[in-house]
Amino acid sequence: MPEGDSVLQLSNRLQWMPGRTITRTDVRVPRFATANLDGQLVHRVWPYGKHLFMHVGDTIIHTHLKMEGVWSIHAVGQRWRRQAYTARIVLRLTPQHPGGADIELVGHDLGFVRLFPLSDYDATVAHLGPDILDPEFPTALFRDTGRTGRDETIRRIMRRPERALGAALLDQKNVAGIGNEYRAEIMFLMGLHPAIPVGEAGLKRVERAVDLSRRVMWENRLGPKRVFTGDRRPGMTAYVFGRAGRACRRCGAAICKSTLGGRWAGGDPELDSAELERIIWWCPECQVGREDWE
């Protein structure tokens, strides 16, 4: 499931791109189908939360994996490993060695593909909170807030005390990069039900949730699999995520599963739509704060 660490690893795998030139552009999205970046130099590739950006010439290519997206790399002429109809953008770049085949980069099943001028970048990401995997998240000032990324994240979460803490952690406007798997495991490690209101949890526990999210994601950011329990064996890496009905690794109680709906997420369908159908998992014994959950 793509979360901030997945996009960071993807960006790391694409660091061969800067310094190369686009030789063919094929954007299979109607709005941008006529875009032509041929002959343009790739300057930079980087992640921001769950978003991937490529700076090509004076243009930004902005993509999001959503649930199913993948990027594939081939030498031109090689058979694609996925069906061609799933491709949403195809870029060819100059080869690694003179005389070699161009390199083909294909984005399959991407959640979206957008192109916009470099000058629009700041406005495009303005709605996003601090990137939890930014190396300077704990220390550097975030934009013009006068606060570090960590402190700005905490401020944004605390300004809606009625909202479920689990929903607030998943809101990319508060902090960019946390997804459902991390949300489930962080709330277990906190010993709190995902639906506990921010105000009920209180400032100290919100601070701890943000710090723990940062630490766990940072430790997992380069690994081939996410590990929350300390046990890397298959089937042993998570406490609650995807384990409905199985025994809690701490107390033995059956792990519960439901969805975090609008009434627990704060009651605003516009602001909370991303959480309306999101699944939550929790241990009824180890996680407290919503004894009235149905």
N, C-alpha and C positions, 0 to 999 in steps of 0.2 A: 504494500500500500504506500504510494508516494507521500512522503512528508518532507520536511525541510532537509533532513539528512539525505534522503534519496536524491533530491535536486542538487545538493552540494556535491555528492559523489558523481552525479551526471556531469556537472560543470567541471569537476576535476578530470573526468575522462575526455572532455572536449578541449582541453588546454593545448592540443596540437593545432587548433584552428587559427589563433591569432598569428598574423604574419602571412597567412595564405590569402589567395585571391579567389573570389567566386567566379567560376567559369560557366555556370548555368543555374538559373533560378526557375523553380516550378512550384508556385504556391497554389495549392488546390483548395482554396477558400474563395468563394465568389468575390467578396469585397476586395481581395488583394490579388486576384488571379493575374492581373496585368503587371504586377510589380516585377521590376527587372533590376537585379543587383549585379549583373554580369560585369566583371572588370573591377568590382569594388573590393577593397582590402578589409579583411576581418581584423578589427582592432582589439576586441576584448570579448570574453564570454564570462558571465558571472551569475550566481543565484541571488535571489532575494526571497527568503521564506520558501514558498512552494513554487515560485515563479523563476523561469530561466530567461536571461536576456543575452542577446548577441548584438554587438555594435559592429555594423558593416557599413563602410563608407560614412555617410551622414544619416544612416537609418538604424533604428533598433528593431530587431526581430524579438517579439515577446511571445513566449509559449508557456503553456501550463499542461502538466501531465494528466490532471484530474485522476480518474481511477485506472484507466487502461493504457495511458500513453507510454510509448517507448521510443527511443532513438536507436536507429541501426546504422552501422558504418560498413561500407563495402568499397571495394575497388570497382570502378565503372566497368560494367560487363559481367560482374558476378551476379548470380541468381539471388534475388531477395529472399530472405527467410520468412517474410510475412506477405500476406496478400497485397497486391498493388492498390486495390481499392481503399485500403485503410490508410494510405499515405496522405498526409495533409500538407506537407512541405518537403521538397527535395532540393538539396543544395549540392552542387558539385564544386569541388575546390581543387586547387593546383596540387600536383602529386608531391609525395615525400622526396622523391629523387628525380632529377632531370631525366626525361624520357619515359618515366613510369606512367601508370594509368592515373587519371584523376580519382580523387576520393569522393565517394557519394555518401551524403548524410541524409537519412530519411527519418522524418518524424511520423510515426504511425499512431493513429487513434488519439491524437492529442486533444486535450479538452478545448483548447482554442489556439489560434495562431493570429497574431496581430503585427502589423508593421506601422511604425510611426517615426516622425523625425526625432533625431537625437535631442533637439531642444525641448521636446515634450516629455522627456523621461521623468523629471522631478514631479510634474503634475500627474503622471501615470501612477507613480508609487505613493503619492501623497496620502492616500487613504489607508495605506498599510502601516501597522505598528512596527516597532523595532524588530529586526531580524534576530531571532534568538540564537542563531549560529554565527552571527557576526563576531569575528574575533574580539572586537572592542565593545561588545554588548554590555559587559559589566562596568566599563570604565569611561568610554568616550561619550561626549554629549550627543544627543539624538536631535538632528536638525537644529531648529532654533528654539528648542524647548528649555534649554538651560539645565536639563536633566540627562543622566545617562540613559542608555537604552533600558537597562533594568528598572530604574526608578520611574521612567515614563510608562513602562508596561504596568507596573504596580498602580500608578496613578490612574491609568485608563480602566483597569479592572475595578478599582475601588469606587469609581464615580457612578457605578450602577450597583448599589448594595443589594437590590432585590433580585438580581440575576443569579442563576446557578453558577457556581464556581467552575464546574465542568464545561459549561457553555462559554464562559468568559475566556477560559484558556484556549478554546478552539476558535475563538473569534480573531480572524487575521487583522482586524482593525486594532486589536489590543496588542497582539504580538504575532509576528509572522513566522510560520514554520511548524507549529505544533498541530498534529493531526490526531485522528481518533485512537490509534494504538497508543501513542504516548499519553494522551489524555487519560485513557483507561488505567494504564500502569502507574502514572503519577498519582492519580487519586487513590489507588490502592496503597502505594507507598506512604501517602499522607495519612492513611487511615480514615478518609472522609468519603462519604457518598458523593458521586458526581453532581447530584442535584442540590447539595447544601448551598443556601444563598451566600453570596459574597459577604454580606453584612454579618451573617451568623458565623461564618468562618473567622472573620476579623482580620485586621491588618497583618498581624504576625504570621498567621497561617497563609495568607495570600503571598506574603514575601517568601515564605518557605516554599510554596508551590512554584513560584517563578524561579527561585534559585535551584530547586530540585529539577525542574524541567530543563533548565540550562545545563546543569551538570550531567544529567543522564543523556541528553541529546548530544552534548559535546563528547562524552565518552564513547558514544555509538557512531559518531559522525563518519568514521572511516572504515567501519567494520562491515563485513559481508552480510551479517545478520544482526538484528537488534537483540540485545541481551539485557534483561531487567533483573533476573534472579541471580546472576553470577554463574549459572550453569549453561554452557553452550551446547549441550547435547540436544538433538532434535526433539521437539516437543516439551522441552524443559526451560525455555528461555523466558516465558511470560508467566505472570501471576494470574491475571484474570482475562486478558484480551483473547477472545475466541474460545473461551473455556467454559461456556454455559453448561451447567449441570455437572461439571467435574468437581472434584474435591479441592477446596482451598489448600494451597501448599503450606499454609501456616496453621489453620485450625481444623481443616477437614470438612467444613460446611460446604454445601453445594453452591457453586458460583451462580449468581442470578444474571438475567439478561432482560433488557427492556429498551425503550427509546426515551431520549430526553426531549420531552415535548415542550410546546410553547409556554404552558402555564408555569413550568418550573424554570424555563429559560429566561423568564422575565416579562412575558406577556405581550411583547411587541412583535407581531408577525413579520414586519419589514426587517427589523434588526436581527431577529432570531431565526429567520427562515432556514439558515444553514444547519441549525441544530434540530429542526422539527422532526426529522426522520432518522437522526443519527442514533446508532445503537450504543448502549452503554452496558458494561459488565461490572459487577461488584460482588464482594463477599458480604453477606448479611451480618456476619459476626465481626469481621475485622474493620469494616468501614461504617462510620456513624454519621449522623447528621440529617437523615431523612427517614425516620422511623415510620412515617405515615405514607411512604412510597407505595403505590399500588401497581 
